[in-house]
């Protein structure tokens, strides 16, 4: 009596999983363009990166633009230093880019993020007209789908795999019920 009930419940669960909408978890809004305002030095630093969702061990282009806060024009003759910090793998990692020259106030660097997690990008800007300024930005590197996960490249659950597994469970349960009924019939 309980096995037909389990068969019915597993069928309903399989159908609900199959018909449920795919959903993905959102991440913080740190993947877009970020701004840092330094009112003391009248600087605005713009930071962005490509691709919008960084991939582990794949080059990510970190782009910086330094502008005058009052005029919006790029700062000229800028030198920069960038430090990337993380504690994502359980140990603190620091990577430095030094002696970056940006004559037009714009520069970019390529960085390979080694692990998933949250990274802090600290920038030190020096210019003759504005002195020294510091800025801090965040980059989130999500976990990547692999061959053994139930995620496809878009990051949503693949309903076909779940559906096939649920159907296999339903069929196995059905065959067990039939075999037990036959065994009872022969024992009578």
C-alpha positions as CSV (number, residue, x, y, z in Angstrom):
1,X,0.0,0.0,0.0
2,X,2.8,2.4,0.8
3,X,4.7,1.7,-2.5
4,X,1.9,2.9,-4.8
5,X,1.8,6.1,-2.7
6,X,5.6,6.6,-3.1
7,X,5.2,6.0,-6.8
8,X,2.6,8.7,-7.0
9,X,4.6,11.1,-4.9
10,X,7.8,10.6,-6.9
11,X,5.8,11.1,-10.1
12,X,4.4,14.4,-8.8
13,X,7.8,15.6,-7.7
14,X,9.4,14.7,-11.1
15,X,6.6,16.6,-12.8
16,X,7.0,19.6,-10.5
17,X,10.8,19.7,-11.1
18,X,10.3,19.5,-14.8
19,X,7.7,22.2,-15.0
20,X,9.4,24.6,-12.5
21,X,11.0,27.7,-14.0
22,X,14.8,27.8,-14.2
23,X,16.3,30.2,-11.8
24,X,19.8,31.5,-11.2
25,X,21.2,33.1,-8.1
26,X,22.1,36.8,-8.6
27,X,25.4,38.3,-7.6
28,X,26.2,41.6,-6.1
29,X,26.2,44.6,-8.5
30,X,30.0,44.8,-8.4
31,X,30.3,43.4,-12.0
32,X,29.3,46.7,-13.6
33,X,31.2,50.0,-13.8
34,X,32.3,51.2,-10.4
35,X,33.2,54.7,-9.4
36,X,35.5,56.2,-6.7
37,X,35.3,59.8,-5.8
38,X,38.1,61.6,-4.1
39,X,36.8,65.1,-3.3
40,X,40.0,66.1,-1.5
41,X,42.0,65.6,-4.7
42,X,39.1,66.4,-7.1
43,X,39.4,63.0,-8.8
44,X,36.9,60.5,-10.1
45,X,38.2,57.0,-10.9
46,X,36.2,54.8,-13.1
47,X,36.8,51.0,-13.0
48,X,35.3,48.3,-15.1
49,X,36.4,44.8,-16.3
50,X,35.8,42.5,-19.3
51,X,34.4,39.9,-19.3
52,X,31.6,41.1,-17.1
53,X,31.7,37.8,-15.2
54,X,35.3,36.8,-14.8
55,X,36.3,33.2,-15.4
56,X,39.0,31.4,-13.3
57,X,42.4,31.3,-15.0
58,X,41.2,33.3,-18.0
59,X,42.6,36.8,-18.6
60,X,40.3,39.5,-17.4
61,X,40.9,43.1,-18.6
62,X,40.8,45.5,-15.7
63,X,40.2,49.1,-17.0
64,X,40.8,52.3,-15.2
65,X,40.0,55.9,-16.1
66,X,41.1,58.9,-14.0
67,X,39.1,62.1,-14.5
68,X,39.0,65.5,-13.0
69,X,35.9,65.5,-10.7
70,X,35.0,69.1,-11.6
71,X,35.5,69.1,-15.4
72,X,35.1,65.4,-16.2
73,X,38.2,65.5,-18.4
74,X,40.9,62.8,-18.2
75,X,43.8,63.5,-16.0
76,X,47.1,63.7,-17.8
77,X,50.5,62.3,-16.9
78,X,49.3,59.8,-14.3
79,X,51.3,57.1,-12.8
80,X,49.6,54.2,-11.0
81,X,50.1,51.1,-8.9
82,X,47.4,48.4,-8.6
83,X,47.3,45.8,-5.8
84,X,44.9,42.8,-6.0
85,X,44.0,41.2,-2.7
86,X,42.0,38.1,-1.9
87,X,41.5,35.5,0.8
88,X,39.2,33.3,-1.3
89,X,41.3,30.1,-1.0
90,X,41.8,30.4,2.7
91,X,45.2,32.1,2.4
92,X,45.8,35.7,1.7
93,X,47.1,36.4,-1.8
94,X,48.5,39.7,-3.0
95,X,49.5,40.6,-6.6
96,X,51.1,43.9,-7.5
97,X,51.3,45.9,-10.7
98,X,53.8,48.7,-10.4
99,X,55.1,51.6,-12.6
100,X,52.0,51.9,-14.7
101,X,52.1,55.1,-16.8
102,X,48.9,56.6,-18.1
103,X,49.7,59.8,-20.1
104,X,46.0,60.2,-21.0
105,X,44.6,59.1,-17.7
106,X,43.4,55.7,-19.0
107,X,45.1,52.4,-18.5
108,X,44.3,48.7,-18.3
109,X,45.9,45.6,-17.0
110,X,45.2,41.9,-17.6
111,X,44.8,39.6,-14.6
112,X,44.1,35.9,-14.2
113,X,41.9,35.3,-11.2
114,X,43.1,32.0,-9.7
115,X,40.1,31.1,-7.5
116,X,36.4,31.9,-7.0
117,X,35.6,34.6,-4.4
118,X,35.7,38.3,-3.8
119,X,38.8,40.2,-4.8
120,X,39.7,43.8,-3.7
121,X,41.5,45.9,-6.3
122,X,43.3,48.8,-4.7
123,X,44.6,51.6,-6.9
124,X,47.2,54.3,-6.0
125,X,47.2,57.2,-8.5
126,X,49.9,59.8,-8.6
127,X,49.9,63.0,-10.6
128,X,51.8,66.3,-10.4
129,X,48.6,68.3,-10.4
130,X,46.5,66.3,-8.0
131,X,49.0,64.5,-5.7
132,X,48.3,61.0,-4.5
133,X,44.9,59.3,-4.3
134,X,43.8,55.8,-3.4
135,X,40.7,53.9,-4.6
136,X,39.3,50.5,-3.8
137,X,37.1,48.3,-6.0
138,X,35.6,44.9,-5.8
139,X,35.5,42.0,-8.3
140,X,33.4,38.9,-7.7
141,X,34.6,35.7,-9.4
142,X,31.8,33.1,-9.3
143,X,32.2,29.3,-9.3
144,X,32.5,27.8,-12.7
145,X,30.3,24.9,-14.0
146,X,32.1,21.7,-14.7
147,X,31.4,18.4,-16.3
148,X,30.1,16.9,-13.0
149,X,27.7,19.7,-12.1
150,X,24.1,19.9,-12.9
151,X,24.6,23.4,-14.3
152,X,24.9,24.2,-17.9
153,X,26.8,27.1,-19.4
154,X,24.1,29.6,-18.6
155,X,24.2,28.8,-14.9
156,X,20.6,27.5,-14.6
157,X,19.7,23.9,-13.6
158,X,19.3,21.5,-16.4
159,X,15.7,20.1,-16.1
160,X,16.3,17.3,-18.5
161,X,18.9,15.6,-16.3
162,X,16.7,15.9,-13.3
163,X,13.7,14.7,-15.2
164,X,15.4,11.6,-16.5
165,X,16.7,10.7,-13.0
166,X,13.2,11.2,-11.6
167,X,11.6,9.0,-14.3
168,X,14.3,6.3,-13.7
169,X,13.3,6.3,-9.9
170,X,9.6,6.1,-10.8
171,X,10.2,3.1,-13.2
172,X,12.4,1.3,-10.6
173,X,9.8,1.8,-7.9
174,X,7.1,0.5,-10.2
175,X,9.1,-2.6,-11.1
176,X,9.7,-3.3,-7.4
177,X,6.0,-3.1,-6.7
178,X,5.1,-5.5,-9.5
179,X,7.8,-8.0,-8.5
180,X,6.6,-8.0,-4.8
181,X,3.0,-8.5,-6.0
182,X,4.1,-11.5,-8.1
183,X,6.0,-12.9,-5.2
184,X,3.0,-12.7,-2.9
185,X,0.8,-14.3,-5.6
186,X,3.2,-17.3,-5.8
187,X,3.4,-17.7,-2.0
188,X,-0.3,-18.0,-1.5
